[in-house]
Amino acid sequence: MRIPFTALTVAAAALAAVSVPASVRAAAVCVVPNDKIPTSRPPEADRLFRSKVLERRIAQTAARISDPELRRMFQQCLPNTLDTTVHPGRTADGDDDTFVVTGDIDAMWLRDSGAQVWPYLRFAKDDPELRRLIRGVIRRQFRSLVLDPYANAFLPDTASTATPWAKDYTDMRPGVFERKYELDSLCYPLRLAYAYWKVTGDDSIFDDLWLRAIDAVLATMREQQHKEGFRTSYNFQRRGTALHDTMANYGYGHPAKPVGLIASAFRPSDDSCVLPYLVPSNFMAVSCLRKAAEALDEVNHRTDLAQSCRDLAAEVQAALNRYAVVNHPKYGPIYAFEVDGFGGALLMDDANVPSLLALPYISDVPLDDPVYQNTRRFAWSEDNPYFFRGRAGEGIGSPHTSFDNVWPMSVIMRAMTATDPAEVDSCLTLLKTTTAGTGFMHESFNKDDDSKFTRAWFAWVNTLFGELILKLDDAGHRL
């Protein structure tokens, strides 16, 4: 979950401007006490968006899936973002504008929204309406970055202040839902925009708004290298909350030595970092800065900005090479999860992406990188403090859901980065048998009882599961 359950009703009431049909919500939380998976897609009339190209691919892939439960899960998980979370529209000046909720929280996260529509990019070239919807997500993300590059989640109305987090001690602005600075939130829009351009050939997204967004991203990343001191312009405290939901040292976080890495106040889980330099997010930043540089060169002919992106990427990569690798007594050289530049390192992995497990999926780290392979074995073991194994299943969890809760996202990422078909099959079996009979992915499930789960409606992981099945189908994996 992104915010405590106690705040969900407050958020829903405050954000009534985003309307979702009751049948959509009902389908999202359907739980059945048997092994058969029900048909839980909303009725066609209640789906928020429909793509004939996507539906055709769903039918084609489904016909090749011999396992009936896996087939049903794919049929309803892949389109879940389009069925239940997207709100395409136009700005006052006619630009594409798509607001994407995460599911049961009616706000738009930069990370989640970019990940939610990612599997649909492959269909955008052949579906003009889908292309426009994704373009609208990108444009909304750019506007959000310009509004506040330190915010992680936004409201539908940029003039609204209707958020349960309005009293956080930080510079809250109209249009911001939550202001937890997360480095990956700066990266996901760049990743999506680059891939959209490569798939569709549409370079109209790279206009003045894009340049303003890039300026905001670069300025934020540079400030968070802490070269000008420990106290930056960003400060965050949340009153009366758990330690992982706020920042130490009066809102400035733990100290970081300036070594070239970029600090992140919070993780992709929306939990505060223990050590400021979150390694997976820095790897993602390197990759996305390189992609941004290519667009700036080829489309905007802004060699100055392109070089700034490349220089920063090179500086971060060099710092990762020097500070992110530690020698583990059992696994040898592995990537740390967080470091501080002083020599401190936190050895763990969290299920949320970017994660160490997901490095080849989300960054330029190659699958056969020996350090990554060592790290992968560490992450999927009980030497990782947040790896849990029980009667229902095993996988990586998160401090966000405390102990003994496995995140299906980690199982999906294990399958995404596996080279052994048997390992992939074991992941599919685990995913299939831990939905509590709903046929949908959840945020997490108890390692001993999958009927105890968090977030019945979490569109990102549903769509990510669909992406996994598409990948396996493309590769000819027997399903």
C-alpha positions in Angstrom: 0.0 0.0 0.0 1.1 3.6 -0.6 -0.6 5.2 2.3 -2.0 3.7 5.6 -5.4 2.0 5.3 -6.8 4.6 7.7 -6.2 7.3 5.2 -7.8 5.5 2.2 -11.4 6.7 2.9 -10.1 10.2 3.5 -8.3 10.2 0.2 -11.3 8.7 -1.7 -13.6 11.4 -0.3 -11.1 14.2 -1.0 -10.5 13.0 -4.6 -14.1 12.4 -5.7 -13.3 14.2 -9.0 -11.8 10.9 -10.2 -14.9 8.7 -10.8 -14.7 4.9 -11.2 -17.9 2.9 -11.9 -19.0 0.8 -8.9 -18.8 -2.4 -11.0 -15.1 -1.7 -11.6 -14.4 -1.4 -7.9 -16.5 -4.5 -7.2 -14.5 -6.5 -9.8 -11.3 -5.4 -8.3 -12.0 -6.7 -4.8 -13.8 -9.9 -5.7 -12.7 -12.8 -3.4 -14.0 -16.4 -3.8 -13.4 -19.2 -1.4 -12.5 -21.8 -3.9 -9.8 -22.7 -6.4 -11.7 -21.6 -9.5 -10.9 -18.1 -10.7 -14.0 -16.1 -11.6 -14.4 -13.8 -14.5 -13.7 -10.5 -12.8 -13.2 -7.9 -15.6 -15.7 -5.1 -15.4 -18.6 -5.3 -17.9 -17.4 -3.9 -21.2 -19.6 -0.8 -20.8 -17.9 0.1 -17.6 -14.3 -0.3 -18.8 -12.6 3.1 -18.8 -10.7 2.4 -22.0 -10.8 -0.3 -24.6 -8.2 -1.2 -27.2 -9.1 -3.5 -30.0 -5.4 -4.2 -30.8 -4.8 -5.2 -27.1 -7.9 -7.3 -27.0 -6.8 -9.1 -30.1 -3.4 -9.9 -28.6 -5.1 -11.0 -25.3 -7.2 -13.5 -27.3 -4.2 -14.8 -29.3 -2.0 -15.3 -26.3 -4.9 -16.8 -24.2 -5.4 -19.4 -26.9 -1.8 -20.6 -26.4 -2.1 -20.9 -22.6 -3.1 -24.4 -21.7 -3.4 -23.8 -17.9 -7.0 -22.5 -17.4 -6.2 -20.6 -14.2 -3.2 -18.9 -15.7 -5.2 -18.0 -18.8 -8.0 -16.4 -16.8 -5.4 -14.4 -14.7 -3.7 -13.1 -17.9 -7.0 -12.2 -19.5 -8.0 -9.9 -16.6 -4.7 -8.7 -15.2 -3.1 -7.4 -18.4 -5.9 -5.0 -19.2 -6.5 -4.0 -15.6 -4.9 -0.6 -15.9 -7.0 0.3 -19.0 -10.1 -1.2 -17.6 -10.1 0.5 -14.2 -7.5 3.3 -13.7 -7.1 5.6 -16.8 -8.9 8.9 -17.3 -7.9 10.4 -20.7 -8.8 14.0 -21.5 -7.4 17.3 -22.8 -5.9 20.4 -21.3 -7.4 23.8 -21.8 -5.1 24.3 -24.8 -6.0 20.9 -26.3 -3.0 18.9 -25.3 -3.4 15.2 -24.5 -3.8 14.7 -20.7 -4.3 11.3 -19.1 -4.6 10.9 -15.3 -3.9 7.4 -14.0 -4.8 6.2 -10.5 -3.0 3.4 -8.9 -6.1 1.4 -8.1 -7.6 1.8 -4.6 -5.8 5.1 -4.1 -7.2 7.9 -6.3 -4.0 9.7 -7.0 -1.4 9.5 -9.7 2.1 8.4 -8.8 4.8 9.2 -11.4 6.4 5.8 -10.9 3.2 3.7 -10.9 1.6 5.5 -13.8 4.7 5.1 -16.0 4.9 1.4 -15.1 1.1 0.8 -15.5 1.0 1.8 -19.1 4.5 0.4 -20.0 3.3 -3.0 -21.3 0.9 -1.3 -23.7 3.6 0.6 -25.6 4.1 -2.3 -28.0 0.5 -1.8 -29.3 0.6 2.0 -29.5 1.9 2.2 -33.1 -1.1 0.3 -34.4 -3.7 1.9 -32.1 -4.1 5.7 -32.5 -6.4 6.1 -29.5 -4.1 4.0 -27.2 -1.1 6.1 -28.5 -2.9 9.3 -27.6 -3.7 7.9 -24.1 -0.1 7.0 -23.4 1.0 10.4 -24.9 -1.4 12.0 -22.4 0.3 10.1 -19.5 3.7 11.4 -20.6 2.4 15.0 -21.0 0.8 14.8 -17.5 4.0 13.5 -16.1 6.0 16.3 -17.6 3.6 18.9 -16.2 3.9 17.2 -12.8 7.7 17.4 -12.9 7.6 21.1 -13.7 5.0 21.6 -10.9 7.1 20.0 -8.2 10.0 17.6 -9.0 10.2 16.6 -5.3 6.6 15.3 -5.3 5.9 11.6 -5.9 2.1 11.7 -6.4 -0.3 14.2 -7.8 -4.0 15.2 -7.7 -6.3 15.3 -10.8 -6.8 19.0 -10.4 -3.6 21.0 -10.3 -5.3 23.8 -8.3 -6.6 21.4 -5.6 -5.3 21.0 -2.1 -7.6 18.1 -1.2 -5.1 15.6 0.2 -4.8 13.8 3.5 -1.2 14.9 3.6 -1.8 18.7 3.4 -0.4 19.1 6.9 3.0 17.4 6.2 5.9 19.6 7.2 7.2 20.4 3.7 6.5 22.8 0.8 3.1 21.4 -0.2 1.7 22.9 -3.4 -1.7 22.8 -5.0 -2.0 19.8 -7.2 0.3 17.7 -5.1 -1.1 14.6 -3.3 2.1 13.6 -1.5 5.6 15.1 -1.5 7.9 12.3 -0.8 11.0 12.8 -2.9 11.9 9.6 -4.7 14.7 9.5 -7.2 12.9 6.9 -9.3 10.0 9.3 -9.7 12.3 11.5 -11.8 13.3 8.5 -13.9 10.1 6.8 -14.9 8.8 9.7 -17.0 12.1 9.8 -19.0 12.0 6.0 -19.5 8.4 6.1 -20.7 8.9 9.1 -23.0 12.0 7.6 -24.6 10.3 4.2 -25.3 7.1 5.9 -26.6 9.3 7.9 -29.1 11.1 4.8 -30.2 7.9 2.7 -30.7 5.7 5.4 -32.3 8.2 7.8 -33.9 6.2 10.6 -32.4 8.7 13.3 -31.3 6.0 15.9 -30.6 6.4 15.2 -26.9 9.8 16.7 -26.9 8.8 20.3 -26.9 9.3 23.3 -24.5 7.4 21.4 -21.8 9.9 18.5 -22.1 12.8 20.9 -21.9 11.4 22.5 -18.7 10.9 19.0 -17.2 14.5 18.1 -18.0 15.7 21.3 -16.4 13.7 20.4 -13.3 15.0 16.8 -13.2 18.7 17.8 -13.7 18.5 20.6 -11.1 16.9 18.2 -8.5 19.4 15.4 -9.2 22.3 17.8 -8.9 21.0 19.3 -5.6 20.6 15.8 -4.2 24.2 15.0 -4.8 24.7 17.1 -1.7 27.7 18.9 -3.1 26.5 22.1 -1.5 26.0 20.6 1.9 23.8 18.3 4.0 20.8 20.7 4.1 19.1 21.1 0.7 15.9 22.9 -0.3 14.0 19.7 0.3 12.7 18.9 3.8 10.0 16.5 4.9 8.4 15.5 8.1 5.0 13.8 8.8 3.4 14.2 12.2 2.4 11.3 14.4 3.5 8.5 12.1 5.7 5.5 11.8 9.5 6.0 11.5 9.5 4.8 7.9 7.0 7.4 6.9 9.0 10.4 7.8 12.6 11.7 7.8 15.2 12.0 10.5 17.3 15.0 11.5 14.3 17.4 11.4 13.3 16.4 7.9 16.7 16.4 6.2 17.4 12.7 6.5 20.6 10.9 7.4 23.9 12.4 6.4 25.5 11.6 3.0 29.0 12.2 1.9 29.1 13.8 -1.6 30.7 11.1 -3.8 28.8 11.6 -7.1 25.7 9.5 -6.2 22.2 11.0 -6.1 20.3 10.9 -2.8 16.7 9.7 -2.5 14.7 10.6 0.6 12.3 7.8 0.0 12.3 4.4 -1.7 9.9 3.2 -4.4 7.8 1.7 -1.6 7.3 5.3 -0.3 9.3 4.3 2.9 12.1 6.6 3.9 15.7 5.5 3.1 18.0 4.4 5.9 21.1 5.5 4.0 20.6 8.3 1.5 22.0 6.8 -1.7 19.5 4.2 -3.0 21.6 2.0 -5.3 18.8 0.6 -7.6 17.5 4.1 -8.2 20.9 5.4 -9.1 21.4 2.6 -11.7 18.0 3.6 -13.1 19.0 7.2 -13.2 22.1 6.4 -15.2 20.0 4.6 -17.8 17.3 7.2 -18.1 19.8 10.1 -18.3 21.5 8.4 -21.3 18.1 8.0 -22.9 17.2 11.6 -22.3 20.5 12.7 -23.8 19.7 10.8 -27.1 16.4 12.6 -27.5 17.9 16.0 -26.6 20.5 15.4 -29.3 18.4 14.0 -32.1 15.1 15.9 -31.6 15.9 19.1 -29.8 19.5 19.6 -31.0 20.3 20.7 -27.5 23.8 19.3 -27.3 24.4 21.3 -24.1 21.6 19.7 -22.2 22.4 16.3 -23.7 26.0 16.6 -22.5 24.8 17.6 -19.1 22.8 14.4 -18.9 25.7 12.3 -20.2 28.1 13.9 -17.7 25.8 13.3 -14.8 25.2 9.7 -15.9 29.0 9.1 -16.2 29.6 10.6 -12.7 26.9 8.5 -11.1 28.1 5.3 -12.9 31.7 5.9 -11.7 30.4 6.4 -8.1 28.3 3.2 -8.3 31.4 1.3 -9.5 33.3 2.6 -6.5 30.8 2.7 -3.7 27.9 0.3 -4.5 29.8 -3.0 -4.5 30.5 -4.7 -1.2 32.1 -8.1 -0.5 29.6 -10.4 1.2 31.2 -13.3 3.2 28.9 -15.8 1.5 28.1 -14.4 -1.9 31.2 -12.5 -2.8 30.9 -9.1 -4.5 27.2 -7.9 -4.4 25.4 -4.6 -4.9 24.4 -2.9 -1.7 20.8 -1.6 -1.4 21.7 1.7 0.1 25.1 3.4 0.9 26.1 6.7 2.4 29.4 7.5 0.9 31.1 7.3 4.3 31.6 3.5 3.9 28.2 2.5 5.3 26.2 0.0 3.4 22.7 -1.6 3.9 22.5 -5.2 2.6 18.9 -6.1 1.8 16.5 -5.9 -1.1 12.9 -4.5 -1.3 10.3 -5.9 -3.6 9.4 -2.5 -5.2 10.9 -1.6 -8.6 13.6 -0.4 -9.0 15.1 -3.1 -6.8 18.3 -5.0 -6.9 16.6 -8.0 -8.2 15.1 -5.9 -11.0 18.3 -4.2 -12.2 18.4 -5.8 -15.7 14.7 -5.0 -16.2 15.0 -1.3 -15.1 18.5 -0.3 -15.9 21.6 -1.0 -18.1 23.0 -3.6 -15.8 23.3 -6.8 -17.9 21.7 -10.0 -16.9 25.1 -11.8 -17.0 26.9 -9.3 -14.8 28.6 -11.4 -12.2 28.0 -8.9 -9.4 24.3 -8.9 -10.3 24.1 -12.7 -10.3 25.7 -12.8 -6.9 23.2 -10.1 -5.8 20.3 -12.0 -7.2 21.2 -15.1 -5.2 21.5 -13.0 -2.1 18.2 -11.2 -2.6 16.3 -14.5 -3.1 17.6 -16.0 0.1 17.0 -15.8 3.8 20.3 -13.8 4.0 18.1 -10.9 2.7 16.3 -9.6 5.8 13.2 -9.0 3.8 13.0 -12.4 2.2 10.2 -14.6 3.6 9.4 -18.3 3.1 6.3 -20.1 4.4 3.5 -22.6 3.7 1.8 -20.4 1.1 4.9 -19.3 -0.8 8.2 -17.4 -0.8 9.6 -14.1 -2.0 10.8 -10.6 -1.2 8.7 -8.3 0.9 9.2 -4.8 2.2 9.3 -2.8 5.4 6.2 -1.2 4.0 4.1 -4.3 4.8 6.3 -5.4 7.8 7.3 -9.0 8.4 6.2 -12.2 6.7 4.4 -10.6 3.7 5.6 -11.6 0.3 5.1 -9.2 -2.7 4.0 -10.9 -5.9 6.0 -8.1 -7.7 9.2 -9.8 -6.5 8.1 -13.1 -7.8 7.3 -11.5 -11.2 10.7 -9.8 -11.2 12.4 -13.2 -10.4 10.7 -14.7 -13.5 11.5 -11.6 -15.6 15.2 -12.1 -14.8 15.4 -15.9 -14.9 17.2 -17.9 -17.6 16.1 -21.3 -16.4 12.6 -22.4 -17.7 12.1 -24.4 -14.5 12.7 -21.3 -12.4 10.1 -19.4 -14.5 7.6 -22.3 -14.1 8.0 -22.3 -10.3 7.3 -18.5 -10.3 4.2 -19.0 -12.3 3.0 -21.7 -10.0 3.6 -19.5 -7.0 1.8 -16.5 -8.6 -1.2 -18.7 -9.6 -1.6 -20.2 -6.1 -1.4 -17.1 -4.1 -4.2 -14.9 -5.3 -6.7 -16.0 -2.7 -8.9 -17.2 -5.5 -9.3 -13.7 -7.0 -7.1 -14.2 -10.1 -5.6 -10.8 -9.4 -2.2 -9.9 -8.1 -2.0 -8.2 -4.7 0.5 -5.9 -3.1 1.5 -8.6 -0.6 0.3 -11.9 0.9 1.1 -13.6 4.1 3.8 -16.2 3.6 1.6 -18.8 5.4 -1.9 -17.8 4.3 -2.5 -16.0 0.9 -6.1 -15.1 2.0 -4.4 -12.5 4.2 -3.3 -9.9 1.7 -2.9 -6.2 1.2 -4.4 -4.1 -1.6 -7.1 -6.0 -3.5 -6.8 -3.5 -6.3 -3.2 -2.7 -7.3 -3.1 -2.0 -11.0 0.7 -1.8 -11.4 1.4 -5.4 -10.3 -1.6 -6.7 -12.3 -0.4 -5.2 -15.5 3.2 -6.3 -14.7 2.0 -9.8 -14.5 0.4 -9.4 -17.9 3.7 -8.1 -19.2 5.5 -11.2 -17.9 3.0 -13.5 -19.7 3.5 -11.5 -23.0 7.3 -11.8 -22.6 7.1 -15.6 -22.1 4.6 -16.0 -25.0 6.9 -14.0 -27.3 9.8 -16.3 -26.2 7.7 -19.4 -26.9 7.6 -20.5 -23.3 5.1 -23.2 -22.7 2.3 -21.8 -20.6 
